[in-house]
Amino acid sequence: MVSAQPAFGAMFRELIELGVVEIDTEPLDARIKRRLKEFWENTSCPRCGHQNIVTWESIDRIWCRDCNFKPVFTYGTPFHEKHLSCGEVLLAFTLYADTLLSINQIAPFLGRAYRTVYTAIRDVEAAVQRGFPVVWKLLNQTIDGPTQVDESGEVCSGYKGQEPPRNSRSRGGSSQTGRSRWRGRHGDQITLVAACRDSLRVIRSQLGIEYSGDLEPVIQEVEDLSQRLGEVWTDGLQAYRQMDFDHRTVVHKERYVSPEGVHINQAECLFSLVQPWLRKFRGLSKQGLEQAAHTFGIVRSLNLAGESAESIVDCLVIGAFRNST
C-alpha cells in the first residue's frame, strides 16, 4: 500500500551499495511472459488483422498463421527492446509508483543507468494509463456512495524540461544544489483536483479552477470508471455550483463536517498521501506533474481494491495493445 512515511531510506541504499541486497526477477519474468502470450493468443495480428496467432511455452517468438509474422512476445509493449528484463521493467515501475523512491534511487538498486530506467518507467506509465479504464471495469467490485471532490494549489518546477537545461557544475554552473541554481522564471501555479468514490481515486493536475475545463473532467472520469454518479460532495468553492449532479456542500470556514454528515475527508487524505510522493521528484514540469498525479491515483485505486501486481501487467499490456493493434 502507498504510505505517507519514507520508504527505503539511506540505510537501505547503503546495503544496496555494499551488495548485500540482490534481486532475482526470473519468477516475475516467467509470469509476465506467460501473461503476454495469453494476450497474444486472444488478439489480432498487428500486421494482417487476423486472429490466428500461435505461441509456444519454450519459444520467445509468436507466429501468425496467416501472414507468417514472427515477432518476439514482447513486441508492441513497453517490455520490448529494453536493456532491462521484463521483471526489471515491472519492478522499476512498481518501486517508482508505489514507494517514495525516486528514479535516481531505483537505478542503482537495479544496477542500471538512470536514462535506461527513466525511459522504461515512462513507457510503462503511458501504457498503464491507457489500459487502466479497461482493467478497472473488469474488476469484480461494487462502487457505491457519494463522490468527494477537492482541489489544492500546486507549483510545478520552473526548470524541469527547460531547453537548454540549467547549467550543472560540469557546464560551469553553481556548485550549490537544488533550486537555488535556477535563475529562470518560477513554475506555473496549477491545481491538483481529487475525486474519491469508495475505492476509486482519481487525481489529476489542471491549469486552474474553472468548472468546465478543470474540475468537471475529473468528476466525469470518476463517473466513466464507475456508474452514474448520484451525489457529489464538495467544499464551498463557487465553481462547483455549475455542476449538474446532485450537489452537497460543506463550508470549511464554518465546519469540516456538515450537520448532514457531508465531508471531503477522503479527498483531503489523498492529498496528504500524494504530497510526500510528489516531493521525491524535487520538482516536476507541468507535463510531468500531470502524469505523476494521474499515475498515483491509478496505483492507489488498485491498492484499495486489493489487486496484485498482475493488475499492473494487465493495464500495461491492454494499454500497449490498444495503442498498436
N, C-alpha and C positions, 0 to 999 in steps of 0.2 A: 504494500500500500504506500501511497505517497505520504511522506511525513514532513512536518514542519521543522524537524530537527535536522542538523547537518548530518549527511551520510558520507562515510568513507573519508575521514579526516587525514591529518598529517601523519599520524602513526601508521595508518593503513598504507599510505603512499610510500612510507619508508620501508615497509615489509615488501612491497612490490619491487622497489629498487634493490633490495637485498636478495631478491629472487626466492623469497620464502613462499610467496603466493603464486601459484601457477594455475593456468586454466586449461581445460580439456573440453573442446566443443564437439568432439566426434559424435557423442549421442545426439546432440542438437542438430548437427549436420545431417545425420541419418533421418531424423524426424522431419526436418524441413524438406529433404529430398523426396521422401515418401508423399508428403503433402502436396508438393509441387506436381509430382507425377499424377496424383489423383485429380488435380485441376486440369492437367493436360488431357486426361482420359475423358473429360466431360466438357471440353471446349472445342471450338472450331479452329482449324489450321489458320494461322495468320497470313499464310501465302495464298491458299486456294479457297478458303472459307468452308471446306467440308469437315464434318465431324467424324473423322476416321483415323484417329491418332492412336498409335500403339506405343506402350512403354515397357521396359524390362527392369527387373529388380537389380540386376548386376551391371547394367549399361547406363552411362550418363546421358546418352542421347535418346531422343524420341523420334518417331517415324510417322509421317503422314502417308498412308497407303495410296492416296490419290495423286499427289504431286511429287512424292519422293523427297519431301522436305525433311531434313535430319538435323535439327539444331540440338544443342545441349539442353538439358531440362531446365536450366536457369534462364533461357532465352526470353527476353522481353520483361524480365523482373529486375528489381534493384540488386539481386544477388549476382547478376550477370557481369562478367569481365571485371570483377573487383580483385584487388590484391589481398582480400580477406576471404576466408571460407564463409559459407552460408551461416554457420553458427556464430562466427565472429561478427558478421554484419548485424545479426539479430541481437547479439549480446551488446554491441556498441549502442544500438538504438535504445535498448531496454535500460542500460545504465544512464543514457542521456535523458530519457523521458520519464524515468521512474525513480531517480535519485537526485541528489544535489551535486553530483559530479559534473564538471564541465568537460568539454571535448579535450581541453588541454590536459585534464587528469585521466581521461579514458584512454587516450593514445598510448601513453607509456605502459598502462595496465595491459594493453594488447600487444605491446612491443612494436607498434606501427607508427608511421609518420602522421603528423597532425592532419595534413591535407588528405591522406588516404581515408582516415576515419571521418573527417568532416564531410567529404563527398559522399561516402556511404550513408551516413546518417541523413543527409539532406535528401538523397534519392528515396530512402525508406520513408522518411517523413511525408514527402509528397504523395507517395503511393498509399500510405496508410490513411491519409486524409481523404483520398478518392474512394477507398474501399470501405471506410467506416460506416457510412449510411446503409450500405447493403448488409454488412455483417450485423449491425445493430438491430435491423428489422428481423433478422433470422434468429436472434436470441430468444429463448423461451422465458419471457418475463412480462409482468404487467406493470405498467407505469400509471400511477394514479395521483390524485391530489392536485393542488394549485401549483402554478409556476411562479417562483420567486425571481424577481429581476432587480439588479442593482448595477450601478455604474461607478467607476472610480478613475480619477485622473492619473495619467502616467506620462512621463517624459522619456522619449526614446533618445538614443545616443546621437550626439551631433557629429560624431566622426566615423562610426561604423559604416562601411560601404562607400566611403568617400573616395573619389579619384581626383588627384593622386592621394594615397593614404597618408596619414600623419607620419612625420619623419621619426624613424626609430633611431637608436643610438648608432647603429651601423650606417645610417644615412646622414649622420651629423646632427641628429635631434637631441633633445634634452635627456639627461640621464635619469630624470625624475620619472616615476612610474604613474600609471593611471591617467585620469582625465586632465591632470594639471599640464600635461604635454600638449593638449589640444588647444589651438588658438582660433579655431573656426567658430561658426555660429552654433549655439546650443541646439539641442534636439527639439523636434516638434512636440507640442502637447497633444496627446491623443487620449482616447478613452477606452478603458477596459470595460466591456459590458458582459455581465454574467447572468445566465438564466439557469435555474436549478429546478428540476422536477423529479422527485423520487430519486432514483439512482442516476438519472441523466444529468450531466453537467456540460453546459455549453458556455464557452468563454471566448470572446473574440476582441480584437483590437480595432477600434473605429476612429474616424477622424474627429468626431465631435459628439454632441448630444442632441442632434436633431432626431426627431422620431422616425421619419420615413427613411432616411438614409443611414442612420447609425444604430438606433435602438430596435426598430421593428425587425431588421434582418435576423437578429439573434433570437427574438421571440418566435419568428417564423421558422427558424431552424429547429427549435425545440418541438414545435408542432409537427414539422415534417418527420422528425425522428421518433415521435410518439404517436399520440392520437389527438383528435380535436381538443384544443385547449378550452376548458370550461371557465377557469377563473385565473386571473393574474394578480399577484400581489407585488406592489412596488412601494418606493418611498414617495415623498411629496413632490418630486420633480414635475414641473408643469408639462414637459414634453409628453409624458405618459397619458395625458388627458386626450390625446388624439387617437388612442388605440380603440379598436372596435370590440375587443374582448371584454367580458365581464371583469371589471377592474375594482380592486380594493386597495386602499392606501393606508400606510402608517406614516405619520408626520414625525420625523425624528427630533424636531425641535420640542415636541411635546412628550413623546414616549417612544420606546423601541418596540413595544407590543401593544397593539390597539385593544380596546375592550372586547372586540370581536375575535381576538386571537390572531390578527393579521401581523406578520413579521417577515423580514427578509434575512433571517439568520443564516440560512443555508448559503445564500449568495455571498454574504459577508464572510462566512467561513471559507468559501472558495478563494476569496481574495487573500485571506490570511495565509493560505497554503501556497498560492501561486507567487506571491511576492518574494519569499526567500528562494524559490525555484528560479525566478527570473533574475534575481541578483547574482546568481552564479555566473551569468554571462558577462558581467561587468559592462553592461551597456549593450543595447540591441538597436539596429537600424529599424526604421519604420516597418519595412517588409519583414525583417527578422522577428520583430515583436508580434506582428500579426500571425505569423506561422507558429511561433513558440506558444502563444496563448491558446491557439486552437488545438495544438498537439497536447498540451496539458489537460484540456477538457476531455479529449478523447480517451487518454490513458486513465484519467480519474474515473470516467464513466465505466470503463471496462473493469477497473479495480472494484468499484462499488457493486457492480453486477456479479462479482465473484468469478470473472473469466480468467483463464490462464494465458500464458504467453502465446499459446497456439492461436488465440483470437487475433493477436497482432499479426501472425503469419497470414491468417485468413484475410484480414484487412489489407495487408501488403500485397498479397497475390491477386485478390479481386481488383484492387486499385490498379495494379500493373496490367492485368488482362483487360480491364475496361478501357484502358488508355491505348492498348496496342492491337486489340482484335476487333 
